[in-house]
């Protein structure tokens, strides 16, 4: 066995990521661990946010969570809604800061080295019913102070960045937010 060759291969390989569950209900203050965009093997584009729960009305502290948004391969209205949600995440992490193309690129690329890694936001999902009677999650994102001790429904947050509600235009709504 060529041990130096093996060590070189291991060194050049990316470590397996920790297992994360989808953030899909309730209200949680999260620390952003990273954000990235990528193209799947099937050629679809996605943006993924990886985070760790600080406090929540659903998840235990230190729970590893993620959110994923499709940027291709779905209806145009869904892509537009997903872009608005991604923008809301970036705005919530950087309240009051200008948001131009460079700032957006720095936030959605680099994984753990993205510009919003280490920042805190409050992510809230509210179950709603479409005009067609189909259930969906309405997401909003807010700035969260690091010292936020616990998430409550009546918590006062001074700076807010909220995505516009997604209008229901299709019966092809996925079970989770993509």
N, C-alpha and C positions, 0 to 999 in steps of 0.2 A: 504494500500500500504506500502510495506517495502522500505522506502526511502534509507536506507543504502545499501540494496541489489541493487537497481536501480543505485545508485551512483557508486557502485563497478563495475557494468556491463559497465556503460558509461566510467569509468576510464580505464577499460581493453580493450575497443574497440578503434581501430584505426580511427582517424577522416577521413571523406571523403576528398579525394584529390581535389585540385582545377581543374577545367576543363581546358584542354590544347588542342591546335590545333596542327595538324601535321605540322612540319617545312618541307615544300616541294617545295620551290622555292626561287630563288634569292640568295642574299648574306646577312648574318646577323652575327653581333657580339653578342654572347650569354653568359650569366653567367650560368654555370652549377649548377642546383639546386640539382641534385642527379642522380644516375645511379644504376640500379639493374638488376639482372637476376631472372627469375621466371619460374615456370612451370604452364601452364594453366590448367583449369579443364579437357581439352581434352588431356592432357599429352604432349603438345608442349612446347618447351623451347624458351624463348624470352629474349632479353636484351632491356631495355628501358632507354633512356636518357631524363630527364626532365630539362628544362632550361627556362630562362627569357630573352627576347630580350633586349639588351642594345641599339643597333642601327641596322638599316636595310634599304635596298632599297625596301622592300616589307611590313614588319610588323611594327606596331607602337611600340615605346619603352614600356617596361613592359608587352608586350604580353607574356602569358604563352604558351610555345611550348614543343613539344616532338618529338622524333624519336624512332622508334621501329624496331628491327632487329630480324627476325626469326632465331633460332639456331637449329631447327629440323622441320620435317614435310614438307620441301621444297626440291627442287633439290640440290644436293651436290654443284654444282657450285654457287648457291645462298648462301648457308651457308658459303662457303669459301669467297665469296665476302663480306658478312656481317661481318665475323670475321676480315677481312682486314679493313673495315670501323670502327669497334669498336676500333681496334688497332690504327688507325689513329686519332681518337678522343682522346684517352689516350695520345698518343705521342704529339699531338698538345697542350694539356693542361699542359704537363710536358716536354717542349722542352729541349733536351740535357740530360735528366735524364735517367739512365738505366731502361730498361723495362724487368723485370723478372716475374716469376709466382706470387710472392707475390705482386708486384706492380700492376699487372693486376687484381688479386683477390680483392685487396683493392679498385681499381677503379670501378669494376662492381658489387660490393656488398655493402650493407649498406644503400642504398637509399640516404637520405639527409646526412648521415654520411660517405659517400664514400670519398675516398681520393682526388677526383677531384672536389668535391662540392665547390662552391665559385670561381672556376677558370674560366677564359674567353677564348673562342675560336671563330674563325670566321668559319662559316659553309657556303659553297657555293654549290648550285645545278645548273648545267648547263644542259639544255635540249639537248639531242643528239638523233641521229637516228641510229638504228642498221643496219647491213648489210641486214637484212630482211625487212627493212622499218618500224620497230616498234620504237616508241618514248620511251625514258627512261631518267632518271635523273642520271647524273654523279656527285657524291659528292666528295668534298675535304674539309679538315679541316686544319686550320692554327692557330698558336699561335696568340693571340690578346692581346694587352696591355689594361689594365683597362681603361686608359684615352683616348682610341680611340673615337674621337668625332662623327664620322659618317663613314659609310661604303660607299666606292666608288669603282668603277671598276678598277681604276688605283692606289689604295692604295698600298703603299710599306709595305710589311711585311718581317721582316728580318729572322724569323725562320719559316719553313714550314714543316708540316707533311701531306703528301697527299696520299690518298688511291690509289692503282693501279686501272686503269679503269676496269670496269666490262665488260667482253666479253659476247656477246649475244650468248648463246648456246641453248636457249629454247624460244619458243613462249609463255611460261607461265610466263611472266614477270608481276608482280602485278602492279596496278596503282600507288601504293605508295611504297617507299623503305622499305622493310621488311628484 
